[in-house]
Amino acid sequence: MMRVGAQRLDSLRDSQMAAQAASGVMAAAMLRQQSAMREVADWELAVMEMMRELSQVVAEEDNGAL
């Protein structure tokens, strides 16, 4: 009876350790995802700024052609 209880406790401990390891992997993946999302957002802002600047250049050239 004691041996079965000890085996169940060992099994529970192993399961808990596996769950903690999986949680750590998930947390690391989420942090990488957040970092990638920030990089994409920064890139989008840079592209939008570049497009604004190009629009201004085109508008200035159009006004100068008149």
N, CA, C and O atoms as CSV, one atom per row, in Angstrom:
chain,resi,resn,atom,element,x,y,z
A,1,MET,N,N,0.827,-1.196,0.000
A,1,MET,CA,C,0.000,0.000,0.000
A,1,MET,C,C,0.873,1.263,0.000
A,1,MET,O,O,0.623,2.201,-0.757
A,2,MET,N,N,1.887,1.272,0.850
A,2,MET,CA,C,2.778,2.433,0.917
A,2,MET,C,C,3.555,2.585,-0.385
A,2,MET,O,O,3.786,3.699,-0.854
A,3,ARG,N,N,3.953,1.459,-0.963
A,3,ARG,CA,C,4.730,1.495,-2.200
A,3,ARG,C,C,3.888,2.099,-3.333
A,3,ARG,O,O,4.396,2.898,-4.121
A,4,VAL,N,N,2.620,1.726,-3.418
A,4,VAL,CA,C,1.725,2.251,-4.455
A,4,VAL,C,C,1.554,3.753,-4.266
A,4,VAL,O,O,1.572,4.511,-5.236
A,5,GLY,N,N,1.387,4.184,-3.014
A,5,GLY,CA,C,1.251,5.615,-2.724
A,5,GLY,C,C,2.507,6.376,-3.110
A,5,GLY,O,O,2.430,7.471,-3.668
A,6,ALA,N,N,3.660,5.798,-2.814
A,6,ALA,CA,C,4.930,6.442,-3.151
A,6,ALA,C,C,5.092,6.532,-4.662
A,6,ALA,O,O,5.575,7.539,-5.181
A,7,GLN,N,N,4.688,5.475,-5.367
A,7,GLN,CA,C,4.778,5.501,-6.829
A,7,GLN,C,C,3.856,6.577,-7.405
A,7,GLN,O,O,4.220,7.257,-8.364
A,8,ARG,N,N,2.680,6.730,-6.830
A,8,ARG,CA,C,1.749,7.758,-7.308
A,8,ARG,C,C,2.295,9.159,-7.046
A,8,ARG,O,O,2.157,10.056,-7.877
A,9,LEU,N,N,2.919,9.335,-5.875
A,9,LEU,CA,C,3.528,10.632,-5.583
A,9,LEU,C,C,4.669,10.922,-6.558
A,9,LEU,O,O,4.815,12.047,-7.038
A,10,ASP,N,N,5.471,9.902,-6.845
A,10,ASP,CA,C,6.557,10.082,-7.823
A,10,ASP,C,C,5.991,10.442,-9.193
A,10,ASP,O,O,6.511,11.319,-9.882
A,11,SER,N,N,4.930,9.760,-9.571
A,11,SER,CA,C,4.292,10.032,-10.866
A,11,SER,C,C,3.733,11.454,-10.898
A,11,SER,O,O,3.868,12.159,-11.898
A,12,LEU,N,N,3.108,11.865,-9.806
A,12,LEU,CA,C,2.566,13.224,-9.721
A,12,LEU,C,C,3.689,14.253,-9.818
A,12,LEU,O,O,3.561,15.248,-10.533
A,13,ARG,N,N,4.790,14.017,-9.100
A,13,ARG,CA,C,5.932,14.936,-9.143
A,13,ARG,C,C,6.497,15.023,-10.563
A,13,ARG,O,O,6.800,16.112,-11.051
A,14,ASP,N,N,6.634,13.871,-11.218
A,14,ASP,CA,C,7.142,13.869,-12.593
A,14,ASP,C,C,6.213,14.647,-13.525
A,14,ASP,O,O,6.669,15.401,-14.385
A,15,SER,N,N,4.925,14.457,-13.346
A,15,SER,CA,C,3.949,15.182,-14.178
A,15,SER,C,C,4.032,16.681,-13.939
A,15,SER,O,O,3.976,17.473,-14.879
A,16,GLN,N,N,4.167,17.065,-12.674
A,16,GLN,CA,C,4.272,18.482,-12.353
A,16,GLN,C,C,5.545,19.084,-12.938
A,16,GLN,O,O,5.523,20.210,-13.436
A,17,MET,N,N,6.639,18.357,-12.885
A,17,MET,CA,C,7.894,18.859,-13.445
A,17,MET,C,C,7.792,18.999,-14.960
A,17,MET,O,O,8.307,19.958,-15.534
A,18,ALA,N,N,7.124,18.041,-15.608
A,18,ALA,CA,C,6.930,18.129,-17.055
A,18,ALA,C,C,6.065,19.328,-17.406
A,18,ALA,O,O,6.333,20.030,-18.381
A,19,ALA,N,N,5.022,19.563,-16.607
A,19,ALA,CA,C,4.144,20.713,-16.848
A,19,ALA,C,C,4.909,22.021,-16.671
A,19,ALA,O,O,4.728,22.958,-17.449
A,20,GLN,N,N,5.762,22.088,-15.649
A,20,GLN,CA,C,6.562,23.298,-15.431
A,20,GLN,C,C,7.526,23.523,-16.593
A,20,GLN,O,O,7.722,24.657,-17.029
A,21,ALA,N,N,8.123,22.453,-17.089
A,21,ALA,CA,C,9.050,22.579,-18.230
A,21,ALA,C,C,8.287,23.072,-19.454
A,21,ALA,O,O,8.766,23.944,-20.179
A,22,ALA,N,N,7.104,22.513,-19.684
A,22,ALA,CA,C,6.293,22.947,-20.829
A,22,ALA,C,C,5.891,24.406,-20.678
A,22,ALA,O,O,5.888,25.155,-21.655
A,23,SER,N,N,5.554,24.810,-19.474
A,23,SER,CA,C,5.197,26.215,-19.234
A,23,SER,C,C,6.376,27.129,-19.531
A,23,SER,O,O,6.205,28.213,-20.088
A,24,GLY,N,N,7.568,26.691,-19.158
A,24,GLY,CA,C,8.763,27.486,-19.439
A,24,GLY,C,C,9.004,27.630,-20.932
A,24,GLY,O,O,9.375,28.703,-21.408
A,25,VAL,N,N,8.793,26.550,-21.666
A,25,VAL,CA,C,8.958,26.590,-23.125
A,25,VAL,C,C,7.923,27.533,-23.728
A,25,VAL,O,O,8.239,28.330,-24.612
A,26,MET,N,N,6.692,27.438,-23.246
A,26,MET,CA,C,5.633,28.311,-23.765
A,26,MET,C,C,5.930,29.777,-23.459
A,26,MET,O,O,5.717,30.646,-24.304
A,27,ALA,N,N,6.418,30.047,-22.261
A,27,ALA,CA,C,6.743,31.427,-21.897
A,27,ALA,C,C,7.860,31.962,-22.785
A,27,ALA,O,O,7.802,33.108,-23.230
A,28,ALA,N,N,8.865,31.153,-23.043
A,28,ALA,CA,C,9.967,31.587,-23.909
A,28,ALA,C,C,9.465,31.849,-25.327
A,28,ALA,O,O,9.875,32.815,-25.970
A,29,ALA,N,N,8.581,30.988,-25.806
A,29,ALA,CA,C,8.023,31.180,-27.155
A,29,ALA,C,C,7.197,32.455,-27.217
A,29,ALA,O,O,7.245,33.179,-28.211
A,30,MET,N,N,6.445,32.733,-26.168
A,30,MET,CA,C,5.637,33.955,-26.137
A,30,MET,C,C,6.528,35.194,-26.132
A,30,MET,O,O,6.208,36.187,-26.785
A,31,LEU,N,N,7.631,35.146,-25.410
A,31,LEU,CA,C,8.549,36.283,-25.385
A,31,LEU,C,C,9.174,36.510,-26.759
A,31,LEU,O,O,9.323,37.650,-27.198
A,32,ARG,N,N,9.540,35.415,-27.437
A,32,ARG,CA,C,10.088,35.550,-28.794
A,32,ARG,C,C,9.034,36.130,-29.736
A,32,ARG,O,O,9.344,36.962,-30.589
A,33,GLN,N,N,7.795,35.687,-29.574
A,33,GLN,CA,C,6.712,36.185,-30.424
A,33,GLN,C,C,6.495,37.681,-30.187
A,33,GLN,O,O,6.335,38.444,-31.141
A,34,GLN,N,N,6.490,38.101,-28.923
A,34,GLN,CA,C,6.324,39.523,-28.612
A,34,GLN,C,C,7.447,40.347,-29.218
A,34,GLN,O,O,7.212,41.433,-29.746
A,35,SER,N,N,8.664,39.832,-29.141
A,35,SER,CA,C,9.812,40.544,-29.712
A,35,SER,C,C,9.650,40.679,-31.222
A,35,SER,O,O,9.895,41.745,-31.786
A,36,ALA,N,N,9.240,39.598,-31.869
A,36,ALA,CA,C,9.039,39.642,-33.319
A,36,ALA,C,C,7.921,40.620,-33.677
A,36,ALA,O,O,8.024,41.340,-34.671
A,37,MET,N,N,6.871,40.651,-32.887
A,37,MET,CA,C,5.762,41.572,-33.152
A,37,MET,C,C,6.217,43.025,-33.009
A,37,MET,O,O,5.802,43.887,-33.784
A,38,ARG,N,N,7.066,43.293,-32.025
A,38,ARG,CA,C,7.598,44.656,-31.867
A,38,ARG,C,C,8.453,45.039,-33.067
A,38,ARG,O,O,8.379,46.165,-33.558
A,39,GLU,N,N,9.268,44.091,-33.535
A,39,GLU,CA,C,10.110,44.369,-34.703
A,39,GLU,C,C,9.250,44.668,-35.931
A,39,GLU,O,O,9.559,45.580,-36.697
A,40,VAL,N,N,8.180,43.907,-36.119
A,40,VAL,CA,C,7.288,44.141,-37.254
A,40,VAL,C,C,6.611,45.500,-37.127
A,40,VAL,O,O,6.496,46.231,-38.111
A,41,ALA,N,N,6.162,45.842,-35.921
A,41,ALA,CA,C,5.513,47.140,-35.704
A,41,ALA,C,C,6.489,48.278,-35.998
A,41,ALA,O,O,6.112,49.273,-36.617
A,42,ASP,N,N,7.732,48.139,-35.561
A,42,ASP,CA,C,8.746,49.164,-35.842
A,42,ASP,C,C,8.983,49.290,-37.341
A,42,ASP,O,O,9.093,50.396,-37.870
A,43,TRP,N,N,9.060,48.141,-38.027
A,43,TRP,CA,C,9.264,48.143,-39.475
A,43,TRP,C,C,8.088,48.812,-40.179
A,43,TRP,O,O,8.281,49.592,-41.112
A,44,GLU,N,N,6.856,48.504,-39.727
A,44,GLU,CA,C,5.671,49.122,-40.331
A,44,GLU,C,C,5.700,50.640,-40.162
A,44,GLU,O,O,5.359,51.374,-41.090
A,45,LEU,N,N,6.105,51.112,-38.986
A,45,LEU,CA,C,6.192,52.553,-38.762
A,45,LEU,C,C,7.227,53.188,-39.687
A,45,LEU,O,O,7.006,54.268,-40.234
A,46,ALA,N,N,8.357,52.507,-39.853
A,46,ALA,CA,C,9.405,53.034,-40.742
A,46,ALA,C,C,8.901,53.090,-42.184
A,46,ALA,O,O,9.167,54.061,-42.892
A,47,VAL,N,N,8.184,52.069,-42.621
A,47,VAL,CA,C,7.644,52.049,-43.984
A,47,VAL,C,C,6.618,53.160,-44.158
A,47,VAL,O,O,6.619,53.849,-45.178
A,48,MET,N,N,5.751,53.341,-43.179
A,48,MET,CA,C,4.743,54.402,-43.269
A,48,MET,C,C,5.398,55.778,-43.352
A,48,MET,O,O,4.961,56.632,-44.124
A,49,GLU,N,N,6.428,55.988,-42.570
A,49,GLU,CA,C,7.142,57.264,-42.599
A,49,GLU,C,C,7.780,57.489,-43.968
A,49,GLU,O,O,7.730,58.590,-44.515
A,50,MET,N,N,8.381,56.425,-44.515
A,50,MET,CA,C,8.999,56.535,-45.830
A,50,MET,C,C,7.949,56.861,-46.898
A,50,MET,O,O,8.196,57.665,-47.797
A,51,MET,N,N,6.793,56.238,-46.791
A,51,MET,CA,C,5.727,56.494,-47.761
A,51,MET,C,C,5.234,57.942,-47.659
A,51,MET,O,O,4.938,58.575,-48.673
A,52,ARG,N,N,5.149,58.459,-46.431
A,52,ARG,CA,C,4.759,59.866,-46.249
A,52,ARG,C,C,5.769,60.793,-46.919
A,52,ARG,O,O,5.401,61.735,-47.621
A,53,GLU,N,N,7.045,60.507,-46.687
A,53,GLU,CA,C,8.093,61.331,-47.279
A,53,GLU,C,C,8.036,61.277,-48.805
A,53,GLU,O,O,8.178,62.304,-49.468
A,54,LEU,N,N,7.828,60.083,-49.365
A,54,LEU,CA,C,7.729,59.955,-50.813
A,54,LEU,C,C,6.507,60.710,-51.356
A,54,LEU,O,O,6.575,61.341,-52.410
A,55,SER,N,N,5.410,60.636,-50.633
A,55,SER,CA,C,4.211,61.366,-51.053
A,55,SER,C,C,4.468,62.869,-51.082
A,55,SER,O,O,4.006,63.568,-51.984
A,56,GLN,N,N,5.204,63.358,-50.093
A,56,GLN,CA,C,5.527,64.782,-50.053
A,56,GLN,C,C,6.416,65.167,-51.232
A,56,GLN,O,O,6.216,66.212,-51.850
A,57,VAL,N,N,7.391,64.326,-51.539
A,57,VAL,CA,C,8.288,64.603,-52.665
A,57,VAL,C,C,7.485,64.638,-53.964
A,57,VAL,O,O,7.672,65.535,-54.787
A,58,VAL,N,N,6.593,63.663,-54.149
A,58,VAL,CA,C,5.776,63.619,-55.360
A,58,VAL,C,C,4.868,64.842,-55.425
A,58,VAL,O,O,4.714,65.442,-56.489
A,59,ALA,N,N,4.271,65.213,-54.310
A,59,ALA,CA,C,3.386,66.377,-54.281
A,59,ALA,C,C,4.163,67.651,-54.603
A,59,ALA,O,O,3.668,68.512,-55.330
A,60,GLU,N,N,5.369,67.777,-54.071
A,60,GLU,CA,C,6.190,68.948,-54.347
A,60,GLU,C,C,6.568,69.005,-55.823
A,60,GLU,O,O,6.569,70.076,-56.429
A,61,GLU,N,N,6.891,67.838,-56.403
A,61,GLU,CA,C,7.246,67.808,-57.820
A,61,GLU,C,C,6.029,68.154,-58.686
A,61,GLU,O,O,6.160,68.841,-59.699
A,62,ASP,N,N,4.862,67.682,-58.289
A,62,ASP,CA,C,3.636,68.000,-59.029
A,62,ASP,C,C,3.354,69.492,-58.956
A,62,ASP,O,O,2.966,70.104,-59.952
A,63,ASN,N,N,3.546,70.072,-57.794
A,63,ASN,CA,C,3.317,71.520,-57.642
A,63,ASN,C,C,4.349,72.331,-58.431
A,63,ASN,O,O,4.027,73.386,-58.978
A,64,GLY,N,N,5.572,71.842,-58.486
A,64,GLY,CA,C,6.617,72.536,-59.229
A,64,GLY,C,C,6.409,72.448,-60.746
A,64,GLY,O,O,6.853,73.321,-61.492
A,65,ALA,N,N,5.737,71.397,-61.187
A,65,ALA,CA,C,5.508,71.211,-62.626
A,65,ALA,C,C,4.417,72.122,-63.149
A,65,ALA,O,O,4.308,72.356,-64.353
A,66,LEU,N,N,3.607,72.635,-62.226
A,66,LEU,CA,C,2.505,73.485,-62.664
A,66,LEU,C,C,2.995,74.850,-62.967
A,66,LEU,O,O,2.211,75.716,-63.354
